[in-house]
């Protein structure tokens, strides 16, 4: 939360506040039938408790709560007195059929002096009230840079914060398009003269004409149009606040008002969507240089048609995927992400061997009772194929996994070794080769795809989402020369598990093969530079990377969970600490995904600040392999 506070003078702070707390919260789902919207918990406390505490903190002496839905629950929380403030109640008997214009009008007898007018579904930090009350004679509206492009009242101000334009939804049409404007936060300070001369007369007229169906913003807008009163915009873009209308809003508010360690836990529990939370994502694995701008323009041009129409069924989509895989369609299985295929395989196959540390999805989906773990040894975490093949045979499994390059170690298996392994495990063992990151790898690491005809016991897995930088559309495929296996896997898939945006991407992708190859080369260069930068820091050993991420061992005093937390707390950078991986001393290892050069330089600088900065030579014999 922001420490740059604007303090109000005591005579500028109203002694009364009106809080609109009658809302149903129907968009919050089933909980709305059991609690009123203002009692929605955020960071462990009801929104109303946050609001009342802040009001008491700035010296408010009485609060008027306009209640409606489940009003007794609100009374139970606030009582007749709260934190030394007198609590009054006004009942809106029809909150389900009227809007906040009616709620404010019902409280009109309390609008005879300066008041804070606050909506009960907005959670905010205390400094918001201080900014509203910064000018003794002026009414004020709290506003912020838009958090998302939705409709609502917007304002503009001059360089001194004086309100110059107030645009409610009556003057808006179509998509949100107000460059340079601030979105109101539904938090106001209304001075007595404006209330008496402008706001209350407009409120009465609007409520009569609209029968309670409008918003009190209209009365503010109509009052401003008449002129004669000072108004300021309190810019709270740097302060924490959020309007909670649905479960997504509640999660955002929880995040914004939780301490950093809890914020980190919230994000880690989401397994994605980090872009919504203002962090730099060095945890998930992307190709940040693809798709190119020209491809994005094509995808945007078809957005409306793709959104409105059903996608094709599997057969034509599989043909598109086969073009990318350079295999016949009958050899390809297209799915809603490669994880969908892994889950199907787990149902259909028996016992598995999995090298660890590795991609946890295999262990989690197959289950501990059917997984035989093969430990990859530090310091290089390479897979010795002869020894692994012997382990597979001893274990008596029917499925063996290799991830190349491996996640999280970023270590690949040379193509010749993979082919030898396919022969060594024997024809009765299905060798699942996950090569989601192989496009970033240097020779001799390469795809086994061109050689599937010679290894019918191999199932190649590929995540399109990761390597092509389109995690949001969820695409992956499997390829095998065993067409009966491919047919069996396809039979397990629903007819429409691939969405229209994924289909459009597959249709356009073949036209951008060269751009994709260029993007992979750029990611390779970025990753090697990231590895070199990290390797130069004290207490860090870098495993030479073959993928688009770097696996580091912390050899100094700090452990990976602590370093990951400090990167998040101080720099809003997400990384992946590996204490949850199946490996000894997992808390000594951190995985850092590569992004743009500038972002990689920023993460190296952040790590340097935490661990003490570069001292002497790098602690690795070579951060990257030659690309020959």
C-alpha positions as a printed Julia matrix, in Angstrom:
628×3 Matrix{Float64}:
   0.0     0.0     0.0
   1.15    3.52   -0.77
   3.11    5.48    1.81
   2.77    8.88    0.03
  -0.11   10.17    2.08
  -2.04   13.43    1.7
  -3.22   14.53    5.13
  -6.52   16.33    5.51
  -6.87   19.21    7.92
  -9.23   18.4    10.83
 -11.84   20.96    9.77
 -11.96   19.46    6.26
 -13.03   16.0     7.41
 -16.79   15.49    7.7
 -18.1    14.14   10.97
 -20.78   12.15    9.15
 -20.67    9.42    6.51
 -23.42    7.73    4.52
 -22.63    4.19    3.42
 -24.85    2.41    0.9
 -25.16   -1.13    2.22
 -28.43   -2.41    0.73
 -26.98   -4.4    -2.18
 -27.89   -8.01   -2.96
 -24.59   -9.11   -4.48
 -26.32  -11.49   -6.88
 -23.22  -11.68   -9.1
 -21.29  -13.1    -6.15
 -23.24  -16.32   -6.55
 -24.75  -18.52   -3.85
 -23.14  -16.72   -0.85
 -25.3   -13.66   -1.61
 -28.34  -15.55   -0.37
 -26.64  -15.96    3.02
 -24.95  -12.61    3.54
 -25.45   -9.04    2.33
 -22.95   -7.74   -0.19
 -21.16   -5.31    2.2
 -20.31   -8.26    4.46
 -18.34   -9.98    1.69
 -15.0   -10.9     3.25
 -11.84   -9.33    1.88
  -8.49  -10.26    3.41
 -10.3   -11.94    6.3
 -12.68   -9.09    7.21
 -16.05   -7.91    5.83
 -15.82   -4.95    3.48
 -18.04   -2.94    5.83
 -15.67   -3.58    8.74
 -12.81   -2.16    6.66
 -14.9     0.91    5.82
 -16.1     1.59    9.36
 -12.61    1.23   10.75
 -11.22    3.74    8.24
 -14.01    6.23    8.97
 -13.32    6.05   12.68
  -9.63    6.53   11.98
 -10.15    9.92   10.28
 -12.48   11.24   12.99
 -15.97   10.55   11.66
 -18.47   10.59   14.53
 -21.62    9.14   13.01
 -22.37    6.77   10.16
 -25.65    6.28    8.32
 -26.01    2.79    6.87
 -28.63    2.41    4.13
 -29.56   -1.25    4.43
 -31.86   -3.61    2.58
 -30.96   -7.2     1.73
 -30.4    -9.23    4.93
 -30.26   -5.99    6.89
 -30.23   -7.72   10.27
 -26.83   -9.18    9.44
 -25.54   -5.66    8.87
 -27.03   -4.54   12.18
 -25.36   -7.48   13.9
 -21.96   -6.35   12.63
 -22.27   -2.59   13.15
 -24.68   -2.38   16.1
 -25.72    1.02   17.47
 -22.14    2.16   17.95
 -18.95    1.09   16.21
 -15.43    2.2    17.18
 -16.9     5.2    19.0
 -19.14    6.24   16.08
 -22.92    6.48   16.35
 -24.63    4.21   13.81
 -27.96    5.15   12.2
 -29.97    2.92    9.87
 -32.12    3.77    6.87
 -34.04    0.93    5.23
 -34.47    0.56    1.5
 -37.44   -1.81    1.33
 -36.93   -2.59   -2.37
 -33.2    -3.12   -3.01
 -33.9    -5.75   -5.67
 -36.0    -3.39   -7.82
 -34.33    0.01   -7.31
 -30.81    1.37   -7.8
 -28.62    3.49   -5.57
 -30.41    6.71   -6.53
 -33.31    5.54   -4.36
 -31.04    4.48   -1.49
 -29.42    7.92   -1.34
 -32.78    9.7    -1.52
 -34.08    7.65    1.4
 -31.15    9.0     3.46
 -31.81   12.63    2.44
 -32.51   13.82    6.01
 -28.87   13.04    6.81
 -27.56   15.07    3.86
 -27.76   18.41    5.65
 -24.03   18.77    6.33
 -20.71   17.72    4.82
 -20.69   13.93    4.33
 -18.62   11.11    2.96
 -20.87    9.2     0.54
 -19.46    5.72    0.11
 -20.66    2.55   -1.55
 -20.59   -0.5     0.68
 -19.07   -2.85   -1.9
 -15.86   -0.83   -2.33
 -12.88   -1.74   -0.21
 -10.15    0.89    0.06
  -7.21    1.93    2.16
  -7.53    4.75    4.75
  -5.53    7.3     2.73
  -8.43    7.52    0.26
 -10.51    9.4     2.83
  -7.65   11.77    3.59
  -7.28   12.62   -0.1
 -10.99   13.25   -0.45
 -10.85   15.73    2.44
  -7.63   17.47    1.39
  -9.39   20.75    0.4
 -11.65   22.27    3.09
 -14.16   23.97    0.8
 -14.38   21.57   -2.13
 -16.47   18.51   -2.79
 -14.38   15.65   -4.14
 -14.63   12.38   -6.03
 -12.07    9.59   -5.72
 -10.96    8.31   -9.11
  -8.29    6.1   -10.55
  -6.78    5.0   -13.81
  -9.23    2.39  -15.14
  -8.5    -1.07  -13.73
 -10.42   -2.64  -16.6
 -12.39   -1.24  -19.57
 -15.93   -1.39  -18.2
 -18.66    1.24  -18.3
 -19.02    3.72  -15.47
 -18.63    7.37  -14.6
 -15.32    8.92  -15.6
 -13.75   12.26  -14.73
 -10.96   14.57  -15.87
  -9.04   17.13  -13.89
  -6.53   19.89  -14.56
  -2.95   19.89  -13.28
  -4.11   21.2    -9.89
  -6.68   18.42   -9.43
  -9.69   20.65  -10.17
 -12.53   18.71  -11.78
 -12.99   19.69  -15.44
 -15.28   16.97  -16.78
 -17.7    14.48  -15.23
 -19.18   11.9   -17.63
 -21.8     9.5   -16.31
 -23.13    6.57  -18.32
 -25.88    8.68  -19.89
 -23.19   10.37  -21.99
 -21.41    7.13  -22.9
 -22.1     4.65  -25.66
 -20.49    1.43  -26.83
 -17.09    0.31  -25.6
 -15.18    2.11  -22.89
 -13.19    4.75  -24.78
 -12.08    7.63  -22.58
  -8.33    8.16  -23.03
  -6.8    10.22  -20.28
  -9.87    9.96  -18.05
 -10.03    8.49  -14.56
 -12.71    6.03  -13.47
 -14.65    7.01  -10.36
 -14.33    4.68   -7.38
 -17.84    5.45   -6.05
 -16.33    7.24   -3.07
 -17.28   10.9    -2.56
 -17.05   13.81   -0.18
 -20.03   16.13   -0.68
 -19.97   19.57    0.93
 -23.13   20.96    2.55
 -23.62   23.84    0.08
 -23.45   21.54   -2.95
 -25.84   19.1    -1.28
 -28.37   21.79   -0.46
 -28.21   23.89   -3.61
 -27.55   21.3    -6.31
 -27.52   17.65   -5.3
 -30.74   17.26   -3.3
 -32.98   19.12   -5.77
 -31.55   17.04   -8.64
 -31.94   13.87   -6.57
 -35.63   14.52   -5.93
 -36.35   15.27   -9.57
 -34.44   12.24  -10.86
 -36.03    9.82   -8.41
 -39.49   11.08   -9.34
 -38.79   10.83  -13.06
 -36.86    7.53  -13.01
 -38.84    5.83  -10.23
 -35.67    4.86   -8.39
 -34.02    3.24  -11.4
 -31.13    5.67  -11.83
 -27.85    6.3   -10.08
 -26.88    9.09   -7.7
 -24.06    9.9   -10.16
 -26.81   11.52  -12.26
 -27.6    13.94   -9.44
 -23.9    14.79   -9.09
 -23.66   15.32  -12.85
 -26.79   17.49  -13.06
 -25.64   19.48  -10.04
 -22.24   20.09  -11.59
 -23.84   21.25  -14.82
 -25.46   24.12  -12.91
 -22.02   25.28  -11.74
 -21.09   27.47   -8.8
 -19.34   24.95   -6.57
 -15.73   23.87   -6.14
 -14.94   20.26   -7.0
 -11.7    18.3    -6.93
 -10.62   14.91   -8.2
  -8.76   12.84   -5.62
  -6.5    10.68   -7.79
  -6.11    7.36   -5.97
  -4.4     5.45   -8.78
  -1.48    4.73   -6.47
  -3.69    3.52   -3.6
  -5.29    0.15   -3.02
  -9.03   -0.06   -3.69
 -11.44   -2.4    -5.45
 -15.16   -2.62   -6.15
 -16.37   -6.15   -5.43
 -19.18   -7.35   -7.69
 -18.28  -10.97   -8.46
 -15.93  -13.77   -7.29
 -13.16  -12.49   -9.56
 -13.41   -9.05   -7.96
 -13.33  -10.63   -4.51
 -10.14  -12.51   -5.37
  -8.55   -9.32   -6.7
  -9.53   -7.44   -3.56
  -8.21  -10.25   -1.36
  -4.92   -9.99   -3.2
  -4.66   -6.21   -2.95
  -5.4    -6.09    0.78
  -3.38   -9.1     1.92
   0.21   -9.02    3.16
   2.86  -10.01    0.6
   3.28  -13.61    1.73
  -0.46  -14.21    1.46
  -0.5   -12.43   -1.91
   2.15  -14.83   -3.12
   0.14  -17.8    -1.85
  -2.97  -16.52   -3.65
  -1.14  -16.26   -6.96
   0.5   -19.66   -6.63
  -2.89  -21.24   -6.01
  -4.2   -19.82   -9.31
  -1.65  -21.58  -11.58
  -2.01  -18.76  -14.1
  -3.76  -15.46  -14.82
  -0.89  -13.59  -13.18
  -1.11  -10.75  -15.69
  -4.22   -9.54  -13.89
  -2.26   -8.87  -10.7
   0.46   -6.44  -11.77
   3.42   -8.81  -11.5
   6.2    -9.84  -13.87
   5.8   -13.55  -14.54
   9.11  -15.4   -14.47
   7.3   -18.48  -13.13
   5.28  -19.79  -16.07
   7.04  -20.69  -19.29
   6.32  -18.67  -22.43
   7.73  -17.71  -25.77
   7.41  -13.95  -25.32
   8.47  -13.24  -28.93
   5.56  -15.07  -30.57
   2.96  -14.56  -32.05
   4.26  -11.64  -34.16
   2.26   -8.45  -34.62
   1.12   -9.39  -38.13
  -0.33  -12.66  -36.89
  -2.08  -10.94  -34.01
  -3.68   -8.51  -36.44
  -5.15  -11.4   -38.44
  -6.49  -13.03  -35.27
  -8.05   -9.74  -34.15
  -9.76   -9.21  -37.47
 -11.75  -12.44  -37.06
 -12.49  -12.0   -33.37
 -16.23  -11.34  -33.71
 -16.92  -14.31  -35.98
 -14.75  -16.65  -33.92
 -16.45  -15.62  -30.69
 -19.99  -16.06  -32.0
 -19.69  -19.3   -33.95
 -19.1   -22.9   -32.98
 -15.63  -24.24  -33.76
 -15.07  -27.24  -36.01
 -15.07  -30.75  -34.6
 -11.92  -32.81  -34.16
 -11.3   -34.15  -37.67
 -10.49  -30.86  -39.47
  -8.65  -29.52  -36.43
  -6.51  -32.64  -36.27
  -5.59  -32.1   -39.9
  -4.36  -28.61  -39.0
  -2.35  -29.95  -36.06
  -0.87  -32.66  -38.27
   0.53  -29.96  -40.53
   2.35  -28.45  -37.56
   3.55  -31.85  -36.32
   4.62  -32.94  -39.83
   2.73  -36.23  -39.37
  -0.3   -37.84  -40.94
  -3.63  -36.85  -39.31
  -4.31  -40.44  -38.19
  -1.08  -40.27  -36.14
  -2.01  -37.08  -34.29
  -4.18  -36.42  -31.22
  -5.11  -32.78  -30.64
  -6.28  -31.77  -27.17
  -7.1   -28.85  -24.92
  -3.51  -28.66  -23.72
  -1.06  -31.54  -23.42
  -2.16  -32.02  -19.81
  -5.49  -33.34  -21.13
  -3.64  -36.11  -22.97
  -1.55  -36.89  -19.88
  -4.73  -37.36  -17.87
  -6.2   -39.71  -20.48
  -2.99  -41.73  -20.57
  -3.06  -42.02  -16.79
  -6.5   -43.62  -17.01
  -5.6   -46.01  -19.81
  -2.11  -47.14  -18.82
  -0.79  -49.08  -15.84
   2.4   -48.32  -13.89
   4.82  -45.58  -14.93
   8.45  -44.55  -14.49
   9.11  -40.83  -14.22
  12.52  -39.13  -13.9
  12.54  -36.62  -11.06
  12.75  -33.74  -10.57
  10.36  -33.29  -13.47
   7.01  -31.95  -14.55
   4.81  -32.68  -11.53
   1.73  -33.33  -13.66
   2.88  -36.88  -14.42
   3.33  -37.79  -10.76
   0.15  -36.05   -9.66
  -2.16  -37.49  -12.31
  -0.83  -41.06  -12.33
  -0.76  -41.25   -8.53
   1.95  -42.24   -6.08
   0.93  -45.91   -5.98
   1.62  -46.34   -9.72
   4.68  -44.12  -10.17
   8.26  -45.39   -9.95
  10.53  -42.34   -9.57
  13.98  -42.32  -11.13
  16.19  -39.77   -9.39
  18.24  -37.45  -11.6
  21.47  -36.54   -9.88
  23.0   -33.14   -9.31
  24.97  -31.28  -10.41
  23.99  -31.66  -14.07
  20.69  -33.62  -13.79
  21.35  -35.46  -17.05
  19.44  -38.62  -17.91
  21.73  -41.66  -18.37
  19.61  -43.57  -20.86
  21.17  -47.02  -20.34
  20.65  -46.85  -16.59
  17.13  -45.45  -16.99
  16.23  -48.2   -19.45
  17.44  -50.81  -16.94
  15.33  -49.11  -14.24
  12.28  -49.23  -16.53
  12.75  -52.95  -17.16
  13.32  -53.74  -13.46
  10.21  -51.79  -12.49
   7.97  -53.83  -14.78
   6.02  -50.78  -15.97
   4.16  -50.33  -19.24
   4.82  -46.57  -19.56
   8.02  -44.56  -19.21
   8.34  -40.77  -19.38
  11.14  -38.52  -20.6
  10.76  -34.73  -20.65
  13.39  -33.2   -22.95
  14.36  -30.51  -22.22
  13.29  -31.32  -18.69
  11.2   -29.08  -16.46
  12.45  -27.7   -14.06
  16.11  -28.54  -14.79
  16.17  -27.18  -18.39
  18.39  -30.14  -19.35
  17.71  -31.93  -22.63
  18.47  -35.43  -23.88
  20.32  -35.69  -27.21
  18.21  -37.13  -30.01
  20.52  -40.11  -30.49
  20.11  -41.01  -26.82
  16.33  -40.77  -27.04
  16.28  -43.12  -30.0
  18.57  -45.55  -28.2
  16.3   -45.4   -25.13
  13.26  -46.22  -27.27
  15.02  -49.39  -28.4
  16.33  -50.3   -24.94
  12.99  -50.17  -23.11
  11.5   -52.64  -25.57
   8.36  -52.66  -27.73
   6.03  -53.43  -24.8
   6.8   -50.17  -23.0
   5.22  -46.95  -24.23
   7.9   -44.26  -24.12
   6.23  -40.86  -23.64
   8.61  -38.15  -24.8
   7.44  -34.71  -23.76
   9.29  -32.23  -25.93
   7.33  -29.08  -25.2
  10.53  -27.01  -25.06
  12.65  -28.69  -27.72
  12.33  -25.77  -30.15
  14.48  -23.66  -27.81
  17.23  -26.29  -27.47
  20.64  -26.41  -29.18
  21.9   -29.41  -31.16
  22.28  -32.33  -30.56
  18.94  -32.01  -28.74
  16.15  -32.27  -31.31
  12.65  -33.61  -31.88
  12.09  -37.31  -32.31
   9.09  -36.52  -34.53
  10.78  -37.32  -37.86
  11.75  -40.78  -36.56
   8.45  -41.98  -35.1
   8.02  -44.54  -37.9
  11.12  -46.34  -36.62
   9.96  -46.21  -32.98
   6.34  -47.28  -32.83
   6.51  -47.47  -29.04
   7.07  -43.7   -28.76
   4.34  -41.14  -28.07
   5.53  -37.59  -28.63
   3.83  -34.9   -26.53
   3.95  -31.21  -27.35
   2.47  -28.15  -25.67
   1.52  -25.63  -28.36
   0.49  -23.16  -25.66
   4.0   -22.88  -24.22
   6.25  -22.92  -27.26
   4.06  -20.63  -29.38
   3.33  -18.17  -26.56
  -0.46  -18.69  -26.49
  -1.14  -20.07  -23.03
  -4.62  -18.58  -23.03
  -6.0   -20.85  -25.75
  -4.76  -24.17  -24.26
  -3.5   -26.39  -27.08
  -1.34  -29.49  -27.18
  -0.95  -32.61  -29.26
   0.43  -36.12  -29.24
   1.94  -37.9   -32.24
   2.75  -41.58  -32.71
   3.23  -44.08  -35.54
   0.93  -46.41  -33.59
  -2.32  -45.3   -35.2
  -4.37  -47.65  -33.0
  -3.06  -45.86  -29.91
  -3.82  -42.5   -31.5
  -7.36  -43.67  -32.32
  -7.85  -44.85  -28.72
  -6.74  -41.5   -27.33
  -8.94  -39.5   -29.71
 -11.94  -41.59  -28.68
 -11.51  -40.3   -25.12
 -11.87  -36.66  -26.14
 -15.17  -34.71  -26.34
 -16.22  -33.52  -29.77
 -15.76  -29.82  -28.96
 -12.88  -29.55  -26.5
 -10.95  -27.16  -28.8
 -12.3   -23.6   -28.8
 -12.71  -21.32  -31.81
  -9.74  -19.12  -30.97
  -7.48  -22.18  -30.85
  -8.86  -23.28  -34.22
  -8.19  -19.88  -35.76
  -4.65  -19.93  -34.38
  -4.02  -23.34  -35.96
  -5.32  -22.1   -39.31
  -3.07  -19.04  -39.34
   0.06  -20.57  -37.78
   1.57  -22.28  -40.88
   1.96  -18.87  -42.53
   4.37  -17.78  -39.79
   6.89  -20.63  -39.63
   9.85  -18.35  -40.25
   8.71  -15.87  -37.61
   8.36  -18.76  -35.17
  11.88  -19.99  -35.87
  13.2   -16.46  -35.38
  11.33  -16.16  -32.09
  12.9   -19.37  -30.8
  16.38  -18.13  -31.67
  15.64  -14.87  -29.88
  14.39  -16.74  -26.81
  17.55  -18.87  -26.86
  19.73  -15.75  -26.86
  17.66  -14.18  -24.09
  17.93  -17.32  -21.98
  21.7   -17.6   -22.36
  22.07  -13.96  -21.33
  19.81  -14.56  -18.32
  21.87  -17.61  -17.34
  25.11  -15.66  -17.68
  23.78  -12.81  -15.56
  22.58  -15.1   -12.79
  25.77  -17.17  -12.85
  27.83  -14.03  -12.16
  26.1   -13.53   -8.8
  27.53  -14.83   -5.53
  26.03  -18.0    -4.09
  24.37  -19.06   -7.35
  25.24  -22.03   -9.56
  23.48  -22.19  -12.92
  22.65  -25.46  -14.63
  23.39  -24.8   -18.35
  19.94  -24.31  -19.95
  18.57  -26.12  -22.98
  15.07  -24.6   -22.72
  13.6   -21.12  -22.23
  14.17  -21.12  -18.48
  17.09  -21.3   -16.08
  17.52  -23.73  -13.17
  19.73  -22.38  -10.41
  21.14  -23.84   -7.22
  21.52  -21.48   -4.3
  24.83  -22.25   -2.62
  24.92  -19.29   -0.24
  22.87  -18.64    2.88
  19.51  -17.87    1.27
  17.08  -20.67    0.38
  14.81  -20.72   -2.66
  11.48  -20.09   -0.85
  12.99  -17.03    0.83
  14.53  -15.71   -2.4
  11.29  -16.26   -4.32
   9.37  -14.38   -1.64
  11.79  -11.46   -1.58
  11.63  -11.18   -5.37
   7.86  -10.99   -5.1
   7.67   -8.73   -2.06
  10.24   -6.19   -3.18
  10.04   -6.34   -6.97
   6.68   -7.97   -7.82
   8.54  -10.71   -9.71
   7.17  -14.26   -9.68
   9.56  -17.21   -9.92
   9.22  -20.93   -9.16
  10.95  -22.27   -6.08
  11.37  -26.04   -6.21
  10.79  -27.22   -2.66
   7.67  -29.01   -3.94
   9.64  -31.06   -6.47
  10.59  -34.7    -5.92
  14.28  -34.1    -5.26
  16.72  -33.82   -2.37
  17.26  -30.26   -1.16
  14.55  -28.89   -3.41
  14.48  -25.71   -1.34
  17.95  -24.91   -2.69
  16.71  -24.63   -6.29
  14.89  -21.89   -8.17
  13.51  -21.93  -11.71
  13.48  -18.59  -13.54
  11.7   -18.38  -16.88
  13.22  -16.24  -19.6
  11.33  -13.25  -20.96
  12.49  -10.17  -22.88
  16.06   -8.94  -22.52
  14.91   -5.96  -20.42
  12.8    -8.13  -18.11
  15.64  -10.63  -17.73
  18.06   -7.85  -16.85
  15.57   -6.61  -14.27
  15.28  -10.0   -12.6
  19.08  -10.4   -12.5
  19.39   -6.95  -10.91
  16.7    -7.85   -8.38
  18.42  -11.11   -7.43
  21.73   -9.25   -7.17
  20.21   -6.76   -4.76
  18.89   -9.56   -2.57
  21.97  -11.78   -2.54
  24.49   -8.96   -2.39
  25.47   -8.25   -5.98
  28.2    -9.68   -8.2
  31.49  -10.51   -6.53
  34.3   -12.13   -8.49
  33.87  -14.84  -11.08
  30.74  -16.78  -11.95
  30.06  -19.92   -9.95
  29.55  -22.16  -12.96
  31.88  -23.55  -15.57
  29.63  -22.23  -18.32
  26.12  -20.85  -18.21
  25.16  -22.03  -21.67
  26.08  -24.7   -24.16
  27.43  -23.91  -27.58
  24.73  -23.95  -30.21
  26.72  -26.04  -32.67
